[in-house]
Amino acid sequence: MTWKEKLGTQVPAELGKEIDIYEMQIELRKLGKIDEKLFAETRLRRGAYGQRYDNAQRFDGFQTQHLKYPTSLTKGPDTAWDAPGMQRIKIPFGGVTPEQLEVLADIAEEYADNILHVTTRQDFQLHFVHIEDTPDIMRRLAAVGITTRESCGNSVRNITACPIAGVCRTEAFDVTPYAKALAYFLLGHPDTQDFGRKFKIAFSGCECEACGLVYMHDMGALAQVKDGRRGFKLFVGGGLGAVPYQAKVFADFVPVEELFPVTQAMARVFARLGEKQNRARARIKFLIDKLGVPEFQRLVAEERKILPVDSRWTSYLAEAAAFQETPVKPGGQLTGSQPSDFEAWLETNVYRQRQAGYATVTISCPLGDITATQSRQLADLARKFCGGNVRTTVEQNFVFRWVSETDLPELYRGLQAIGLHEYGAGTILDLTACPGTDTCKLGIAASRGLARELRTRLAGKFFTLDAAVKGLRIKMSGCFNSCGQHHIADIGFYGNSRTIGNRKVPHFQVLLGGQWHNNAGSYGLAIGSVPAKNVPAVVDRITERFVRDRQGNETFQTFIARIGKAESRKLIEDLMNVPAYEQAPEFYRDWGDPREFAMGDIGMGECAGAVVSALQFELGAAERLNFEAQLAHEAGDFAKADELAYGSMLQAARGLVHEQWLDVPTDPATVVTEFKTRFAALFQPALATYLFRRHENAPGTSTGESAHRLIEEAQLFIEGAHTCGDKLLQQKTAALKK
């Protein structure tokens, strides 16, 4: 009997029909009757991703189970179907029930690698899933109220919300029912089907805490009460990605009655006017930047006037106002004997709710991973101690809400028994990392391997760390796209690479001074790229200097701003050097990966440790210019910062042109023209656009924000120049072998 037959009416009819259509599309694609580009967007909108597959063994202590059928699907005309992928599962506001956790565990065990992964958007991901299994996975999830629809693709992604909404001591009101209702209102809505890129929404109940991180979202909703009425301060145009944008205030107060229609009007404007051809500029942040907030407000207001009335705009409001979770036990006081190590866990993982006698408990999941067995055991504990009041967090953890304080010791023992009793939630131990080179096709460096190494080292000395250091956030991404949210960390890292003597070396760019609190109140800037093996030393050096030289209760952001970018860079400058391969071959391997960090056979058979190409000098000069731009920005000279950042891109472009034209002139017009002519096929188009746009449109007046953005773009352009230089080297090496 098939799962479709077993589940029968348990799958909602509408969802069931959608899954049937998707299953038929898979069969048609196998027969070559659906274009791959069209099918790719189809499966992405159902949450089915391709994934990297050169790491058959995940280097994180979990043995990947390979595989249910390694080559079962027929190869289509232009696509290999035998490589397993990733299934993303949408969990609005992170709310998950014990029953759902059990089904997720079953699916992880039967179809994936036995691991359930919590993402930085409160979703779940399953890796090494075969596309033939995805329809049955979707049916089994639908039977317990979960959909994968629009968890990927050019759509409204999972709507996130503060995981302690409703029990928070400082919130305006509980945003949970509004986040949930908006998620399902927009799911499959006709006005959200024609975006050029994804659209992310977050809800927050407090202005000064991290909560929903509304400043880094396409749309953010911050709870407000005005004259006794509930509503939201709406933000628009935020986003991290390669170049982060801070969201702008769209409206100081939108009453709850207008939340849905205003959001719908925004979606229609974005769908109509947002970029469709150039994906690198297809997010709404670029549209806001182009139009300006006042014009966008005007367009949305005009769109709102012509929207057909929809009863769903307000039909949920009475239920939302009355929304209240139900605890499974009466509240109580913490008394009696306590287990060993309980105090450390109590200090970092337990939050006293505004409801007397109750606490919210964070279950730390290092790297966001739990096994299928742990997921079932967690479901059992949830039933006993908090009922269905479980949520995931954007820091890749779980929270149990409405736990009676009396039960805290017993809950801790239960978590101890299943290996989920780690302390350190919300501290420097609570590192965030994207999948990096483990499974992501865009990954450059092993962000998970680095996070694991840092956590091990920090845990070994956690109790001796200064209190100010314990409260820092460290986040890392495997590339510049900020899936690990490195821009909003106190200390952030993103993966890149450098070529040393014809060998590639994994590196991480260091960012300092981002702000997690105040809903992602500010973004950090890069100060230099260090080899991956030196990252732990970077963390030690920066935190030790912070402890030694901070003034009073000075925050890390204030401290970094006070000592300045130049001094910050001096702290790590010697750690930016890479020893020769013969002296320290470990520098040429990434964290957790025993293989040499090299592609193909470049550099094989030739001792080139002392060889540094002219291009490397040119790119080094470009990085120096961009750092000088940061110093000018820090000093408030935004015009100079803009000019230096532009100059750094020209320097990198000239270095590439110099590889083919020894006497290249230095005037910008010639450099840009020759770069465009010679490297259009080798240079990533989205990154090249940063140079072309600034060259053609010099700003009349530079602002702090525009200069900050150009500095970010320039750094990405330089990274692209490094990659392009590697491609040139590969071409030269191949030519020499002929």
N, C-alpha and C positions, 0 to 999 in steps of 0.2 A: 504494500500500500504506500502511495506517495504521501509526502507531507501535505500536499494540497488536499488530498482526500482525508487524511487524519485530522487536519485542523478544521475542515468544513466551515461552519458558520462562525467559528472563533475569529476568523480574519474578517474585518469589516469589508463589506461588499465593494466599496469604492477603492480601497487599498488593494484588495484582491484582484480587481480588474486591472489596475495599473501594473501590478506585478506580472499578471498573465501577459500583458502587452510587452513588457520588458523581456520576459522569457522568450517570447516569439521573436523579438528583435535580435536576441542573441543567436537564435537559430538562423535567422536571415543573414546576419553578419557572417556566420560560419560559411554560408553558401555564397558569400560575396555579393549579396543583393542589397546591402545597405552600405553606403559610403562610410569609410572609416572615420572621417572627420565628424560626420553626423552622429555615428554610433558612439564616438568618444564623449561627446557632450551628453548623449543619452545616458550612458552608464555613469558619468560623473554626477549627473543630477540624481542618480540613485545611490550615490556614495561609493561607487566602485572605482578605485584608483589603480593605476599601474604603480609598481614600486621597483626600487633598485634591487638587483638580485646577484650582485657580485660578492655579497657577504652571506653565503649559505649558512654559515655558523654565526649567530649573533654573539658578539663578544661581551655578554653581560651576565653570564652565569646561567642563562636559560638555554636549554638545548632546543633548537628548532626541530620540529618534527617534519621530516621530508619524506615524501609529501604524499598526499592522498592519491593523486595520479599525476606524476611528473610530466607526462606527455600525452594526455588523454584527448585533447581537442585537436581537431583537424586544423592545419594551418590555412588561414585564409589567403587571398591573393597578395596582400601586402602587410599582413600582421601575423606575428607568431603568437599563438594562443596558449602556449604551454607554460608560460611564466606566471606563477601566482602573484596576486596583487594585494591591495589593502581595501578593507571595507570600513567606511566611516559610518557611525551610527549616531543619529541626532537625538540629543537629550535636552529639550528646552529648559532653560534656567538651571540645568544640572539635576533636576528632580528625578530620582530613580527609586523604585520600590524593591523590597526583598524578592518578590516573584520575578521581576525583571532581571535582577542580578543573577538569579538561578538560571534563567533562560540564556542570558549572556554567557554564563559559565559553560553551559552545555555546548553552545555554538563555538566558543573559543576552543573547547576540547575536541570537538568533532570536525571542525572545518579549518581551524587556524593552527597556531603554534602553541596553544595552551595558555596564551597570555592575553589578558584584557588590559588595554592601554588607555589611561585617562589623558585627554588632550588639554591644551591651554584654552580651549573654548568649551569646556565642560562636556565634551563629546566622549564617545568611546571609539577606539580603533582596533580592528583585528588585522593582523598581518599574515601573509602567506596564505591568502584565501584564493581558491580557484573560482574563476568567473562562472563556471557551470553550476557552482553551489550557491551563488548569490541569490537567485530567486527563492530557494527554500529558506535561506537565512532570513530574507525579508519577510516571508510568510510567518515564520516562527516568531519573529520580533513583532510583527503586526498583531499577532494573536494576544500579545500582552501589552498592547498599546504603544509600541515604538515604531517609528518610521525612519527610513534612511533617506527619504526623499529630500532633495535639495540640501543635503549635508555637504555637497561639493558643487562644482559647476558655477555658471554665471547666474547666481540666484541669491536669495536671502539666506544666509548661513544660520547656524544655530544661534538663537538669541540667548545671550548670557545675562546673568543677574547675580547680585550679591548672595553668597551662599548662606549668610546669616540673616537675610531679609525676614522680617517678622519677629525675630527674637533679639535683634540688635538694640543696644541701649541708646544709640544716638540717631536713629533713622527718623525721617519725617513720617513715613508710613511704609507698610509692607508692599513692596513692588511685585511680589511673586505672581499674584493673579493677573496683573496687567501684562507682565512679560509672557506668561503662558498664553493668555488670550490673543495677544498680538502675534505670537509665533504661529498659532493655528489659523488666524485670520489671513496672514500673508502666505501660508503654505499653499503652493499651487495657484495662487491668485493670478488672474490674467494680467494684471498690471505689473507683475514681477517676473515675467517670462522673457523679457527682451533686453536684459542688461548686457553691457559689454564686458563686465566683470562682476565679481561677487560684491555683496552688500552685507555689512556686519552691524548688528545692533546690540546695545548693552543697556541694562537698567541698574541704577544705583540709588540707594536710599539716603546716603550721606554725602556731603560735599567734601569733607576733609580726609576721609579714609580712602583706602584703595577701592573697596567695594566693586563696582562694575567697570572701573577704568573707562569712564565715558569719554575722556579726552582723546583716546586713541581709536575711536570707532567711527565708522561712516555716519552712524546716527547714535547719539547717546541720550538717554532719558534720566534726568536727575529729579528725584521726588521732591516736591514742594507743596506746602500748604499756604494758601493765600485767602485771607478773609474767610477761613473755615472751609474752603473748597480744596479738594485734592487736584493736583495737576503736576506738570513736569516742566522743568527747564530743559529745552531741547538744544542739543549740540549737533553740528553736522560737519562733515569733511575731514574727520580725523583718520588716522591710519598709520601703521608702522611700515612694513614692507622695506624695500631697499632704501627709500628716502622717506623718513617719517614726517607727517603733517599733524599739527595740533588742531583739534576740532575747534570750530568757531561757534559762538552762541547764535543759534537760529531764532530762538524765542525765549524770553525770560520766564514766561508762564503760558503753558498750553493746558487748559482744563482737560480732565480725563475724557470728557465727552468728545473732545476734538482730537485725541491721540491717534485713533485709527485713520480718520479721513486725512489728517495732515500728513501722516506717514505714507498713506496711499498716494497723495498728491506729490510728495517728494519722489516716490518710486516712478511715477509717470514722467516727471520732468527728467529724472536721471535716465530713464529708458529712452526718452526722445532725444535728449541733447548730449548724453554721455558718449565718449569716444567708443567706436566699434571696431575700427581697423587696427589701431596701434594699442595692443593689449597693455603695454607698459604704462600707458596714460589713460586707461579706461576706468579707473576707480573714480568715485564721486569727488574725492579730494581734489583731483585735477580739474573737474568741472567747476567746483567752488572757487578754486584759485583763478580760473579763467574768467568766470562771470563776476565774482565778488559776491559777498553775502547779501547785500541789499537787492541786487538783481535776482539772485536765487530766491530770496524771500518773495519778491514780486511775482515771479513765475509760479511759485508754489501757491501763493494766494489766488492767482488767476485760475490755476488748475483746480483748487479746492472749490471754487464757485461753480464749476461745471460738472463736478462729480455726481453721478446718479446716487441718490440716497440709498444707503444700505443699512438694514435693521441691525446688522451685526456690530455696527459702530458703537451702539449703546446697550444692546441686549444683555451683555455680560456684566454691566456695571453694578447692579444690585448684588449679584453673587460675589463680585470682587470686593465690594465694601464690607460684606459679611464674612469674608474668607477667614478661616481660623483652623489651624492644625490641631489634631487631637493627640495628646501624649498617652502612652500606654500605662504609665504609673503616676501616682501622685508625686509632687515635688517633695524634696526632703533635704536634710543637712548631711554634709560629709562628716561621718563619725567612724569610730572603730579602728581596727588594725589595718595597716596599709602595706601592700607588697613592696619588695625592694625595687628601687629605681622609680617608684611611683611619683615621688616629689618632682623629679625633673620633667616627667611627662605631664604632670598636673600643671606645672608652670608654663609650659610652652604649647600644649595641645588642648587645653580646656578653657573655654570662654563662658563666663557666667552670664546667662541670659537676663534680659530685663524682667522676665517672669521669675519671681522668687522661687528658689528651690530647684531650678533647672539649669542645665549647662549644655552647651554645644561642644562636641568632642571632634577634633580633627584626627583622622586616621592617616598617618603619613605613608605615602606610597613612593619610595625613592624611584625617580625617573618615570613615575606615573604607572608603573606596572604591578599587577597582581596576577596570580595564577588562577586558573579555573577553580581549583579546590578552595583557594582562599576566598574567592568570590562567593562560593556557596556558604562557606563558614561565616563570612561577613553578613550574608543574608540572615542566617540563624541568629547572630548577635543582634542584628537590627530588629528583628521581630521581638526579641526578648526585652531590649532596652529602649527602643525608640519607635517601634512600629514602622510605618512607611515613611518616616521623616528623615530621609537620607538624601544628600546631594553631593555632587562632584564640585570641584573648585577649579578655577583657572590656574592654580598652582599645582594641579595634577594630583590632588588628594581627594579623600571622601570626608564628609562631615555627618555625624549623627546629631540630630537636633532633639531637644526635649528629653534629654537624659536626666533622670532624677539624680541629684548630687549624692544621694545615699548609695546609688549603684556604681559610682565611679570606680572604686577599688575592684569590684567584681567584673566590670567591663574591661578594666585594664588587664586583669588576669586572663579573661577570654581572648583579648587581643594578643597577649603574650603567647598563648597556646597556639595561635595560628601565625605567629611571626609578623604581626602588624602593630606592634607596640612601640615603634620608633618614636623617640621624643624629637623636639626641634622644629615642629611646625611653625611657620611664620618667622623663622630665624635664618641665619646664614647657612644652616644645614639644609634648608628647604630649597634646594637648587632646582631651577627649571631648565629643561633642555628639550630641543626638538629632536626628531629621530636622526638627523644628520646622515652620515654615510651608512648607518645601519640598514636603512630601507628607503631613504629619499633619493630620487633621481637627481635632485639639485644639490645634494650634500657635497661639500668640499672636504670638510674635516669632521672628525668623530666627536660631535658635541656630547653624546651620551657617554662615551668613554671618558672624556674630560670631566664631566659632571660626577661620574662615579669615583674617579680618582680624587677630585677635590673634596667630595663628601667624606670619603674615607679618612683623608688627612685632617679635615676640620673636626670630624667626630672624635678623633683621637685626642684632641686638645680643647674640646668644646668648653669644659668646665673651668678652664684657665683663661679663656678669652675674656677680654674687656666687654662689659655690658653693651657698649656702643657698637662694638664689632659684631656681637651676637645678633643684633637687630638688622644688619645689612642684608640686602638681597643680591644674589648673584644669579645671572641668567645667561644662557648661551645658545647660539644658533649655529648650525652646521654651514651656513652660507650667509650672505648679507640680507636675506629676505625677512629676518626678524620673527620667524615662527616661534622662536624661544623667547621673544620679547626682550632682547638684549638692550634695546634703546631705553627701557624704563627701569633698568636695574641700577643699583648703586655702582656695581662693577659688572659690566657686560662684556661678552666676547662673541665675535662671529668668525666663522671659519674662512680662511683663504689659503693660498699656497704661494710659495716663492721657489724659484729655481736657483739652486746653488751648485755651481760646477756641473751642470747638466743633470743634476738630480733634483727632484721635487721634494720640498720639505713642508710638512703640514704646519700651518701658522694659525693664530687667532689674533684678530684685530681687537685691541683693548679700548673699551669705552668707559668713561667715568662720569658720574654726576647725574645719571638719570633719576627720576623720582617715581617710585611706586605709589606712594601716598598721594593724597589730593587727586584721586582718580587718574593716575598717570599724569601728574602735573607738569613734568618737563622731561625732555629727552637728553641723553648723554651724547657726547661727541667722541670720536675716535682720537686716540693720542699716539698710536703706533701699533705695528704688527710684530708679535713675538712668536718664535717657534713654539709649537704645542707643548713640548716638553718643559718649557720654562714658565708656563702659565701658573702652576702652583707657587713658584717663587714670586711671580708678579703679585698674586693675592697676598702673600706673606708680607712683602715689602710695602705695599700700599696700606694694608691694615695696620702694620706696625707704626708707620709714619703717622697715620691718623690718630692712633692712641697716644703717641708721644707728643704731637704738636697741636692737637685740637684745643680750642679755647672754651673753657666752661662746658656748657651743654651744646656746643656747636654741632650741627648736623653734618653728615658726610657731604651733602651737596654744598653747604656753605663753606666747609673746609676746602673742598676741591676748588670752588670759585675763588677763595681767598689766596691759596698758594699759586693758583694759575696753571694754565696748560703747559707752559714751558717747564715749570718746576715739576709738574706731574710727569712729563715725558722724561725728564732727567732721572726720575726714580727708576725707570725701566729701560733706559737706553742701552745699558750694557747687556741686558737680557734679550735684546733684539738681535744680537749677533748669533750666528750659527757656526759651530765648529766644523772642521772638515770631516768628511765621511769617515776617513781612516781613524780619526781621533775619537769620534762619538757617533757610531752608526745608529744608536737609539734615537737620535734626533730626526732621523729619516724614516721613522715609523710613527704612526699615530697611536694615541692612547687606546689600549685594549685590542689593538690589531697587530699581530706578529709579523705581518707582511711589510716589505719595504714600500714606502709611500712614493711609488713611481709608476708611470704609465708606459706600457710597452717595454721596449728595450732601450729607451733613450739613456744615453750616458753609459751603457754597458760596455765593458772592455776598455775604457779609457779613463785614466786618472786625470780628472779635470778640476780637482778641488781648488786650485789656485787661479783658475780661469774665470774672469768676470767680464762679461761682454760690455760693450759701450752702451747698449740698451739698458742694462741694469743700472749703470751710473745715471743715465738720463731719467729713468723711472725713480731712482732714489732722490734725484733733484726735484722731481715732480712732487713726491711725497713731502719733501721739506717745504716747498712752496705752499702746499695745502695746509701744512701745520702752521706756517706763518700766517695764513689766512685765519686760522682759529685764534691765534694770538691777537690779531687785529680785531676780530669779532669780540673777543673777551674784553678788549680795551674800548669797545664802543665805536670803533672806526669801521663802520659797515661798508662804506664805499671801498676802502682799501681791502677789506676782507673779500669782497666780491671780485675785485681785480686780481688779487693773489690766487683765489680759487680758479678763476678763469685761466690765469697764467699757468697754473699747475696742469690743467688739462692740455693746454697748448704745448707745454714741455713734454708731456707724455706722448702726445701725438707726433711731435717733432722727433722724438726718440725713435718711434716706429718708422717714420719716413726716412730717417737717417740710415736705417738698416738697408735701404734700397737706393738711397740717393745721398752720396757722401757730402755734397756741398749744398744741402737744402738751405734756402734762405730762412731768415728768422721772422719775417713779417707774418702776422696772423693769417691774413687772407691766403697766402700761398701755402702755409702749413695746413690749414683746414682743407683747402682744395686738393692738395696732394694726398692728405690722409684719406679723404673721401674717395678719391680715385683709386688709390692703391690697396685700401684695406676694407672696402665695403663687404667683401665676402668672408673676411676672417674675423672681423670685430662684431661683437654682439650689438645688433641694431639699437636696442633700447638704451644701451649705455652710450653709444655714439651720439644719440640724440641730445644728450646733455651738453656736449660741446657745440653741436650745430646750433641749438636753440640760443645758448648764451652768446655765441659769436654773432648771430644775426639780430639779436634783440638785447643790446646793452641796456641795463636799467637806467631810467632817468634819475631815480633816487633809490638807493639801497636801504632796506629796512633790516632790523635784526633777524626777522624771520626769513626774508628772502636770501640774505647772505648765509644764514645757517643752512638753508636748503641747498644752496649752490655748493657749499663746502661738502655736504653729504654726497651730492651728485658728482663732484670732482673726485672724491675718494673712490666712488664706484667706477668712474671712468678709468682711474689709474689701475684699479683691480682688473678691469677689462683689458688694459694695455699689457699687464703682466700675462694674462691668459693668451692674448694675441701673440706676445713675444714667444711664449711656449710653443704655439702653433708654428711660428716661423722656424724655431729651432728644430721641431720635428721634421719640417719640410727639408731643411738643410741636411739633417742627419740621413733622411731617406735618400736624398740626392747623392750624398757621399757614398752610400752603399751600392749604388747602381754601377 
